[in-house]
Amino acid sequence: MADFRLTAQQLALRERVREFVRQEISPRLQEVDADYREGRIAHEIIRAAAGAGILALPVPEAYGGAGGNNLDCAVVLEELAAGDGGIATAIGASWFGQTPILMAARRERREEWLRRCAEPEPYLVCMAMTEPAGGGAIEDPKQAMRTVQTRVRADGDELVITGTKLWPSNFDVASLYTVVATTDAQAGAKGSCLVVVERESLGLSVGPAVHKMGMNADRNGEIIFDMVRVPRDHLLGEVGDGLRLLQRTLAYNRVGAAAISIGMARGALERAVAWLRERSVGTEVLSDHPVVRYLLGDAAVKLDAARLLAWRAAWHNSQPGQHSLYWASMAKVYASDVAMEVTTRAVQLMGSLGYSREVGVEKHMRDAKIVQIYIGPNELVQQEVGEQFVADGGSMFY
Ligand SMILES: Cc1cc2nc3c(=O)[nH]c(=O)nc-3n(C[C@H](O)[C@H](O)[C@H](O)COP(=O)(O)OP(=O)(O)OC[C@H]3O[C@@H](n4cnc5c(N)ncnc54)[C@H](O)[C@@H]3O)c2cc1C
């Protein structure tokens, strides 16, 4: 029997993170946005999040974490993103890089890395997947990683990695890199690999941070792996497991992208509604106007539909031995489109004040755009959903 309520623990977790956002993020929004080059303010917030145990949420209790499941993570990412989508993205991306380590690292390595991820100091992971030649194709299961240009080869007891990544979150602040690579791109899935590289490794270098339209608390840029050597046991699973591990990881992390979208949309709407209740045009308070109510009602329906899609996928992913990339992809596509629509509407309803940098609603709109692109451009992800739907004969079974 389905139960749509969050548990008492999840409600308490949500309240704790909401308070964290009030204390640590909301007062510093403008500063975070302006500080993309240094990233100092964002780093301070992430340090506070590590101290508050937020970064350790999905790390198993056996390694010092909170053992949170995919639904717990979705609840937390929504709250963080209602404050700042970039902070939520940086933390969600670290969990993105952690997931394959949790699934497939050798036992001692897993314990070593995940224990550090659970410490009260930031120990971020970077999921180094996208390359200058393209990100969408690497996520496309039909391409089976044939487009990956980062190479890994064995040399005695070591693996040697050569290639360039572009855009991954936490690119210059991560302590660990989960690198998508191949032994032989022509071999497709059979050559696909995920390899973990530590920040201090010789041959790893990074470029400057890219100045983006939004999500400025998240850091993105180029990472160069120039014949980086790591011990053989840094390979996750075996050669040939990379595609399967990446696709499974996407099932968890597309839910995260959906939750971030919902949070940003909610953040924009909360600000807009508070203002509309105070604002009079002529003799009428704007929030009483039928057109405004219609537009807000429409936004509320879409936001809740997006949340239900995300929570269903998250709940399913949280059942032992279960995951659904199909449901996660549906949630990601729908929630990111809704976030773009709703944040744009919040700006519209607040007039020029919404368009100004005074109230932060335009920031949610700028931040929201990228979720239609990252962790699978929506055009690709929607096709994947369509392919599965056709394969299922146009039916959907629960
Ligand atoms: C804030 C931010 C955070 C990010 N975080 C990470 C991260 O943590 N790790 C990481 O590896 N990368 C990350 N990225 C990169 C991001 O995931 C990629 O940019 C994204 O996957 C798209 O890849 P691309 O930019 O190379 O575009 P391309 O793959 O070149 O695609 C360009 C456009 O073509 C269209 N398109 C592409 N493929 C298809 C298709 N199959 N069918 C139809 N249309 C298609 C879409 O409109 C797409 O937007 C991040 C980027 C940003 C800006």
The ligand as an SDF file (V2000), in Angstrom:
LIG
                    3D

 53 58  0  0  0  0  0  0  0  0999 V2000
   26.3720   23.7610  -13.4870 C   0  0  0  0  0  0  0  0  0  0  0  0
   26.8340   22.5380  -14.2350 C   0  0  0  0  0  0  0  0  0  0  0  0
   27.0790   21.3560  -13.5330 C   0  0  0  0  0  0  0  0  0  0  0  0
   27.5480   20.2270  -14.1990 C   0  0  0  0  0  0  0  0  0  0  0  0
   27.8880   19.1120  -13.4900 N   0  0  0  0  0  0  0  0  0  0  0  0
   28.5130   18.0870  -14.1310 C   0  0  0  0  0  0  0  0  0  0  0  0
   29.0580   16.9920  -13.3950 C   0  0  0  0  0  0  0  0  0  0  0  0
   29.0030   16.9550  -12.1560 O   0  0  0  0  0  0  0  0  0  0  0  0
   29.7240   16.0240  -14.0850 N   0  0  0  0  0  0  0  0  0  0  0  0
   29.8420   16.0670  -15.4320 C   0  0  0  0  0  0  0  0  0  0  0  0
   30.4860   15.1870  -15.9820 O   0  0  0  0  0  0  0  0  0  0  0  0
   29.3090   17.0610  -16.1630 N   0  0  0  0  0  0  0  0  0  0  0  0
   28.6610   18.0790  -15.5430 C   0  0  0  0  0  0  0  0  0  0  0  0
   28.1580   19.1250  -16.2690 N   0  0  0  0  0  0  0  0  0  0  0  0
   28.1410   19.0550  -17.7150 C   0  0  0  0  0  0  0  0  0  0  0  0
   26.7560   18.7070  -18.2660 C   0  0  0  0  0  0  0  0  0  0  0  0
   26.2680   17.5090  -17.7090 O   0  0  0  0  0  0  0  0  0  0  0  0
   26.8460   18.6460  -19.7890 C   0  0  0  0  0  0  0  0  0  0  0  0
   27.1300   19.9690  -20.2250 O   0  0  0  0  0  0  0  0  0  0  0  0
   25.5900   18.0910  -20.4180 C   0  0  0  0  0  0  0  0  0  0  0  0
   25.5430   16.6890  -20.2460 O   0  0  0  0  0  0  0  0  0  0  0  0
   25.5230   18.3900  -21.9000 C   0  0  0  0  0  0  0  0  0  0  0  0
   26.7300   18.1100  -22.5190 O   0  0  0  0  0  0  0  0  0  0  0  0
   27.3810   19.1930  -23.4960 P   0  0  0  0  0  0  0  0  0  0  0  0
   27.3880   20.5090  -22.8460 O   0  0  0  0  0  0  0  0  0  0  0  0
   28.6630   18.6480  -23.9870 O   0  0  0  0  0  0  0  0  0  0  0  0
   26.3350   19.3120  -24.6740 O   0  0  0  0  0  0  0  0  0  0  0  0
   26.2110   18.3730  -25.9550 P   0  0  0  0  0  0  0  0  0  0  0  0
   26.2560   16.9490  -25.5610 O   0  0  0  0  0  0  0  0  0  0  0  0
   27.1540   18.8720  -26.9850 O   0  0  0  0  0  0  0  0  0  0  0  0
   24.7300   18.7260  -26.4000 O   0  0  0  0  0  0  0  0  0  0  0  0
   24.3580   20.0780  -26.7970 C   0  0  0  0  0  0  0  0  0  0  0  0
   22.8580   20.1060  -26.9690 C   0  0  0  0  0  0  0  0  0  0  0  0
   22.5060   19.2280  -28.0370 O   0  0  0  0  0  0  0  0  0  0  0  0
   21.2780   18.5760  -27.7530 C   0  0  0  0  0  0  0  0  0  0  0  0
   21.5190   17.1240  -27.6630 N   0  0  0  0  0  0  0  0  0  0  0  0
   22.5990   16.4870  -27.1880 C   0  0  0  0  0  0  0  0  0  0  0  0
   22.4490   15.1500  -27.2750 N   0  0  0  0  0  0  0  0  0  0  0  0
   21.2440   14.9410  -27.8530 C   0  0  0  0  0  0  0  0  0  0  0  0
   20.5150   13.7720  -28.2180 C   0  0  0  0  0  0  0  0  0  0  0  0
   21.0210   12.5420  -28.0440 N   0  0  0  0  0  0  0  0  0  0  0  0
   19.2990   13.9370  -28.7640 N   0  0  0  0  0  0  0  0  0  0  0  0
   18.7700   15.1870  -28.9630 C   0  0  0  0  0  0  0  0  0  0  0  0
   19.4300   16.3160  -28.6320 N   0  0  0  0  0  0  0  0  0  0  0  0
   20.6370   16.2030  -28.0900 C   0  0  0  0  0  0  0  0  0  0  0  0
   20.7580   19.1510  -26.4240 C   0  0  0  0  0  0  0  0  0  0  0  0
   19.9440   20.2720  -26.6940 O   0  0  0  0  0  0  0  0  0  0  0  0
   22.0500   19.6000  -25.7780 C   0  0  0  0  0  0  0  0  0  0  0  0
   21.8120   20.6100  -24.7950 O   0  0  0  0  0  0  0  0  0  0  0  0
   27.7050   20.2670  -15.6150 C   0  0  0  0  0  0  0  0  0  0  0  0
   27.4400   21.4480  -16.3120 C   0  0  0  0  0  0  0  0  0  0  0  0
   27.0580   22.5820  -15.6320 C   0  0  0  0  0  0  0  0  0  0  0  0
   26.9040   23.8650  -16.4140 C   0  0  0  0  0  0  0  0  0  0  0  0
  1  2  1  0
  2  3  1  0
  2 52  2  0
  3  4  2  0
  4  5  1  0
  4 50  1  0
  5  6  2  0
  6  7  1  0
  6 13  1  0
  7  8  2  0
  7  9  1  0
  9 10  1  0
 10 11  2  0
 10 12  1  0
 12 13  2  0
 13 14  1  0
 14 15  1  0
 14 50  1  0
 15 16  1  0
 16 17  1  0
 16 18  1  0
 18 19  1  0
 18 20  1  0
 20 21  1  0
 20 22  1  0
 22 23  1  0
 23 24  1  0
 24 25  2  0
 24 26  1  0
 24 27  1  0
 27 28  1  0
 28 29  2  0
 28 30  1  0
 28 31  1  0
 31 32  1  0
 32 33  1  0
 33 34  1  0
 33 48  1  0
 34 35  1  0
 35 36  1  0
 35 46  1  0
 36 37  1  0
 36 45  1  0
 37 38  2  0
 38 39  1  0
 39 40  1  0
 39 45  2  0
 40 41  1  0
 40 42  2  0
 42 43  1  0
 43 44  2  0
 44 45  1  0
 46 47  1  0
 46 48  1  0
 48 49  1  0
 50 51  2  0
 51 52  1  0
 52 53  1  0
M  END
$$$$
